[in-house]
């Protein structure tokens, strides 16, 4: 425990062991195994509710994941400060990931507070060389509190930049056993009303500076194939649902991607081979943002054969570098020949068990009601982003995402719903 200054000095605490860096593979099945190096351990130095025991930072495809443990019981996360103004100086309770890199500068990621839906939020603060913090705002992130003082913070890779990354974990709290806080700097404005200042405890790992790691830009190139070969719903544990969209890519696809991104949802796009030319950019964007591209035949023909399915996968792969893993026939009609043709092309045949029939243009309200009314764990929901006017689907989609998320569902790709994993490649 020590009483270091503001952002420029950071709080210090003893530390041993080496940082867990991302392991480089040319081709891996995600998540990337970032545990080849040991976790960073921290001595029993601070003696309090946020005394750090160990921390590890690693990359899992499109996520940067911090796992840590404190020696005591973690306090309620909503009691933590989202935006500590001057870490190491002010009397406040916080538990933050500090990072620095040439691409993003210096930032703090601090879980705490509340979001509108009652979930734990994560605040981002930037700071300069003078130690002054600038409030940037809140982001959606995965925050999971476990037993024995464990915490997992899962951040989107979009908050980082590929390349070198320095990181540290900082904590602060007040208590009778802590040291008195440092005096306020001369000339610093006095508070409007007097506030009794408690003794301040600080902890940090590593003890000084930043641990070294590296962020890699990765791209999906394929996935493992699920068995059996035909699926109407998913089998992954938990409350997971797959939102799927047929007949694109089209002029509506980018808007669908945007809605899903804003809602923290992943979607699966079953694409027609004839629609691929000229729409490479939105396909790459969808893939880069964590969505899945899938095969819906070349020309939307009934009972497509091997050559149609092969040509569609080839066009998608040529456009994005991703080889589709799942196939859906037109109208859900299939026979053993269709299933065999998809399997010979390395794909499972995926249908659905919730259909709002949005292609009949029943109105945004009807689409919404049919989707949320039929939702259940493992559901595969079929909608459309191509093949006609999809304005009603676009109007219903934000409300669908919000309602399902509020009900505790995680909206995932078909591959994840089937319990399979993506194959990723380092993009150099």
JOHUJO-V649481 format. One record per residue. OMEGA is omega in degrees with one decimal (none if undefined). Layout:
{{OMEGA} {OMEGA}}
This chain:
{{175.3} {-177.1} {-179.8} {-175.3} {-176.1} {-176.5} {-174.1} {-178.7} {-174.1} {174.9} {-176.0} {174.0} {-179.8} {-177.8} {174.6} {176.6} {-173.8} {-177.7} {175.4} {-178.6} {176.1} {179.1} {-175.1} {172.6} {173.6} {-179.7} {-177.4} {169.7} {-175.1} {6.9} {176.4} {-179.2} {-177.9} {-173.7} {-178.7} {174.9} {-177.8} {175.4} {176.3} {-178.4} {-178.1} {-176.8} {178.4} {-167.2} {-169.6} {175.4} {-179.9} {-173.4} {-179.0} {174.7} {-175.4} {176.4} {178.2} {179.0} {179.3} {176.6} {178.6} {-178.6} {173.4} {-176.7} {-175.3} {-179.6} {167.7} {-169.0} {171.9} {172.2} {-178.4} {175.3} {171.7} {-173.2} {178.5} {175.5} {178.0} {174.3} {175.5} {-175.3} {-180.0} {176.7} {-178.9} {-177.9} {176.6} {-174.1} {176.1} {-172.1} {178.2} {-178.4} {179.2} {-178.4} {-174.4} {177.9} {-178.4} {-178.9} {-178.5} {175.2} {-166.9} {167.5} {176.0} {179.0} {171.7} {177.1} {177.9} {-175.1} {-174.7} {-177.9} {-178.4} {-176.9} {171.5} {172.3} {-171.9} {175.0} {178.0} {177.6} {-179.0} {167.8} {-179.2} {-179.9} {175.4} {-179.2} {176.3} {179.0} {173.7} {178.6} {175.5} {173.4} {173.2} {176.5} {-178.7} {-178.5} {179.4} {177.8} {-179.2} {-179.5} {177.0} {179.4} {179.6} {179.9} {-179.3} {175.9} {170.9} {-179.8} {176.9} {177.8} {-177.2} {-179.4} {-178.8} {177.2} {176.6} {175.0} {-176.1} {177.9} {173.3} {176.4} {-175.5} {-175.4} {178.3} {178.2} {180.0} {178.2} {-175.9} {174.3} {177.4} {178.3} {-177.6} {178.3} {170.3} {-177.3} {175.5} {175.4} {-176.6} {175.1} {178.9} {178.3} {179.8} {179.3} {-175.6} {-177.8} {-178.2} {178.4} {174.6} {-180.0} {176.7} {178.8} {176.4} {-178.5} {179.1} {178.3} {178.6} {-177.1} {177.4} {178.5} {-178.7} {176.7} {-176.2} {178.4} {178.5} {-177.0} {178.7} {175.8} {-170.0} {173.3} {178.9} {171.2} {-173.7} {168.9} {4.2} {-175.0} {-179.5} {178.9} {-177.5} {171.4} {-176.3} {174.0} {-179.0} {177.3} {-179.4} {170.8} {-176.4} {175.6} {178.2} {178.1} {-179.7} {177.7} {175.1} {-174.4} {-177.6} {173.8} {7.9} {-172.8} {179.4} {-177.2} {171.2} {-179.7} {-176.6} {-176.5} {-179.1} {-179.2} {177.5} {-178.6} {-179.6} {178.9} {174.6} {170.1} {-178.1} {-174.3} {-175.1} {165.9} {174.6} {-1.3} {-177.3} {177.3} {179.5} {-170.1} {-178.3} {177.6} {176.2} {178.2} {179.8} {179.2} {179.0} {-179.7} {-178.4} {179.4} {-179.1} {-177.6} {172.7} {179.8} {177.2} {-175.6} {177.1} {-166.8} {175.4} {-179.0} {-177.7} {-179.3} {-175.2} {-176.3} {179.0} {-177.8} {-179.0} {-174.0} {-177.9} {176.4} {178.2} {178.3} {179.2} {-179.5} {-178.6} {-178.6} {173.8} {178.0} {-176.9} {173.9} {-175.4} {-172.2} {178.8} {-179.8} {-174.3} {-174.4} {179.7} {-178.8} {177.3} {178.5} {-176.9} {-179.9} {-176.3} {-174.9} {177.8} {-178.8} {179.9} {-178.4} {179.9} {177.5} {-179.8} {179.3} {178.8} {-179.9} {178.4} {-178.1} {-169.7} {-172.6} {-178.6} {177.4} {-176.9} {-178.6} {-178.9} {-176.2} {175.5} {178.0} {179.3} {178.0} {-178.3} {-179.2} {-179.7} {172.1} {-176.3} {179.3} {178.5} {179.5} {179.2} {179.0} {177.6} {-179.5} {178.3} {175.0} {175.2} {-175.2} {167.8} {175.4} {-174.2} {178.8} {-178.9} {172.8} {172.3} {-176.7} {178.6} {-178.9} {-178.8} {-179.8} {176.1} {179.2} {-178.6} {-175.9} {-177.5} {-179.9} {179.6} {178.4} {179.2} {-176.3} {-178.1} {179.9} {-175.4} {177.4} {-179.4} {-175.8} {176.1} {178.6} {-179.1} {-176.0} {168.8} {-175.0} {-179.5} {171.4} {-174.5} {172.9} {179.2} {176.0} {180.0} {179.2} {-176.4} {-179.2} {-180.0} {177.5} {177.6} {-179.1} {-177.7} {-168.9} {179.7} {-179.9} {176.4} {-178.0} {-178.5} {-177.8} {-178.4} {178.3} {178.9} {177.7} {175.3} {178.4} {170.7} {-175.3} {-169.4} {175.1} {178.0} {-179.2} {178.9} {179.0} {179.1} {177.8} {-179.3} {-176.4} {177.3} {172.1} {-176.2} {-177.9} {176.1} {-178.0} {-179.6} {none}}
